[in-house]
């Protein structure tokens, strides 16, 4: 995948003036992390939206600041949902020689024959999973092929996630990730390790931008 690079400048504008900066096509952001003092920065809004589109929470982004590139992860994106534009981004600087923990998204693809032929329902028990690796070895996502779930009760567990031996996963390998069950008015099979009504983990967020005056 092509290296993701964003050009940044140091930012001194805060408070109400930030909204003026946004109207001029600029995006306020913060970069902090490994041996790096928290620094307010300015990015080009269009460039940032284009570069970050399609990237995940475990994708490396290089922030070019003062002529030096800093490998980082996106820790939080604040968005104006009415206008559908970014308002603020937090980047965490990481060391390429030290392992870190990060959340990796689990993506479901395809149509399960159990859904198509037996009126099954796909239940996702995890939307992401925590792993540990060098930043450059972090997978961008895990993909599960639902076409392999042939009948009601079929499921994927953590050990079905395909990953490099450079990645350590922080979860029980027998924990269920996805299962095919029946509709509510039918009796669903019981699979050991699945907690009914369990909630997916909340993706980690970074530091909040200071409140605008």
C-alpha positions in Angstrom: 0.0 0.0 0.0 1.2 3.5 -0.8 2.8 5.4 2.1 0.4 7.8 3.7 2.0 11.2 4.3 0.4 14.5 5.6 2.2 17.8 5.5 1.7 19.8 8.7 2.6 23.2 10.2 2.7 24.2 13.8 -0.5 25.9 15.0 -0.8 28.8 17.4 -4.5 29.6 16.6 -6.9 28.5 19.3 -10.4 29.4 20.5 -12.9 31.1 18.3 -10.3 31.8 15.6 -10.2 28.0 14.9 -13.5 28.2 13.1 -12.1 30.9 10.8 -9.2 28.7 10.1 -11.6 25.9 9.2 -13.5 28.1 6.8 -10.3 28.8 5.0 -9.9 25.0 4.2 -7.6 24.1 7.1 -7.9 21.4 9.7 -6.8 21.7 13.3 -5.1 18.6 14.7 -2.8 17.5 17.6 0.2 15.2 17.4 1.6 13.6 20.6 3.2 10.3 21.7 6.5 8.5 21.9 9.2 10.9 23.0 7.2 13.7 21.4 5.8 16.7 23.1 2.1 17.3 22.4 2.0 19.8 19.5 -1.0 21.6 17.9 -0.7 21.4 14.1 -2.6 22.6 11.0 -3.3 20.3 8.0 -5.0 20.9 4.7 -8.6 19.7 5.0 -9.0 18.3 1.5 -5.5 16.6 1.5 -6.2 15.0 4.9 -9.6 13.8 4.0 -8.2 12.2 0.9 -5.3 10.5 2.6 -7.3 9.2 5.6 -10.1 7.9 3.5 -10.1 4.1 3.7 -7.4 3.9 6.4 -8.1 2.1 9.6 -7.2 2.8 13.3 -4.1 0.5 12.8 -2.9 2.2 9.6 0.4 4.1 9.8 0.2 7.8 8.8 3.4 9.9 8.5 3.1 13.5 9.6 5.7 15.7 7.9 6.4 18.5 10.4 9.4 20.8 10.3 11.0 18.7 7.6 10.8 15.4 9.5 8.4 12.6 9.1 6.8 11.1 12.3 5.1 7.7 12.1 1.8 7.9 13.8 -1.6 6.3 14.3 -5.0 8.1 14.1 -6.4 8.0 17.6 -9.5 10.1 17.1 -11.4 11.9 14.3 -14.0 14.5 15.2 -16.5 15.1 12.4 -19.2 17.6 11.6 -21.9 15.1 10.7 -24.2 17.8 9.3 -21.6 19.0 6.7 -19.9 15.6 6.6 -16.4 17.1 7.1 -13.5 16.6 9.5 -13.3 19.0 12.4 -10.2 17.7 14.3 -7.8 14.8 14.3 -5.5 13.3 17.0 -2.3 11.6 15.9 -0.2 9.4 18.2 3.5 9.2 17.3 4.9 5.7 17.6 8.3 4.1 17.5 9.0 1.7 14.6 11.3 -0.4 16.9 8.9 -0.8 19.8 5.8 -3.0 19.9 2.4 -1.3 20.6 -1.1 -2.4 21.3 -3.8 -1.3 18.9 -7.4 -2.2 17.9 -7.8 -3.9 14.5 -11.2 -3.9 12.8 -13.0 -7.1 11.9 -14.7 -6.9 8.5 -17.4 -9.3 7.3 -17.6 -10.1 3.6 -19.9 -12.3 1.5 -23.3 -13.9 2.1 -23.7 -16.9 4.4 -25.6 -19.9 2.8 -27.1 -20.3 6.3 -28.7 -16.9 5.9 -29.8 -17.4 2.3 -31.1 -21.0 2.6 -32.1 -21.5 6.3 -33.3 -18.0 7.4 -30.3 -17.6 9.6 -29.1 -14.3 11.1 -25.5 -13.2 11.4 -24.6 -12.1 14.9 -21.3 -10.3 15.3 -19.8 -10.5 18.8 -16.7 -8.4 18.0 -16.2 -5.4 15.7 -12.5 -5.1 16.5 -9.8 -7.0 18.4 -6.7 -5.9 20.3 -3.3 -7.0 19.0 0.3 -6.3 19.7 3.0 -5.8 17.1 5.6 -3.4 15.7 3.6 -0.5 14.2 4.6 -1.4 10.6 3.4 -5.0 11.2 -0.1 -4.1 12.4 -2.7 -5.5 10.1 -5.1 -2.9 8.7 -8.1 -5.2 9.2 -9.1 -8.8 9.6 -11.5 -10.1 6.9 -13.9 -13.0 7.6 -15.6 -14.8 4.6 -19.2 -15.4 5.6 -19.7 -17.8 2.6 -18.0 -20.4 4.8 -20.8 -20.4 7.3 -23.0 -23.1 5.8 -25.6 -23.8 8.5 -27.2 -22.3 11.6 -24.7 -22.6 14.5 -21.6 -22.3 12.3 -19.3 -19.7 13.6 -15.8 -18.1 13.5 -13.6 -17.9 16.6 -10.5 -15.7 17.2 -8.2 -18.5 16.0 -9.9 -18.2 12.6 -8.5 -14.7 12.1 -5.6 -15.0 9.7 -2.5 -13.1 10.9 1.2 -13.0 10.7 3.4 -14.6 13.3 4.7 -11.1 14.0 1.3 -10.2 15.5 0.2 -11.3 19.0 -3.5 -11.2 19.7 -4.8 -10.3 23.2 -7.9 -12.5 23.3 -9.0 -16.1 24.0 -8.5 -18.0 20.8 -11.7 -19.9 21.3 -13.8 -16.8 21.8 -16.6 -16.5 19.2 -16.3 -13.6 16.8 -19.3 -14.3 14.5 -22.1 -16.9 14.6 -25.1 -17.8 12.6 -28.3 -18.0 14.7 -32.0 -18.1 14.2 -34.5 -15.3 14.2 -35.9 -14.2 17.6 -39.0 -16.3 17.4 -37.0 -19.5 16.9 -34.7 -21.3 19.2 -31.0 -20.6 18.6 -28.2 -23.1 19.2 -26.1 -22.6 22.3 -22.4 -22.2 21.6 -19.9 -22.3 24.4 -18.1 -19.0 24.9 -20.9 -16.7 23.5 -22.4 -14.3 26.0 -26.0 -13.4 25.0 -26.3 -9.7 24.4 -22.6 -9.0 24.8 -21.5 -5.6 23.6 -18.6 -4.9 21.2 -15.6 -3.1 22.7 -15.4 0.7 22.2 -12.6 1.7 20.0 -9.9 3.6 21.9 -10.0 7.4 21.6 -7.2 9.9 21.9 -6.9 13.1 23.8 -9.6 15.7 23.2 -8.9 19.1 21.7 -9.1 21.9 24.2 -12.6 23.4 24.3 -13.0 26.4 22.0 -13.8 29.6 23.8 
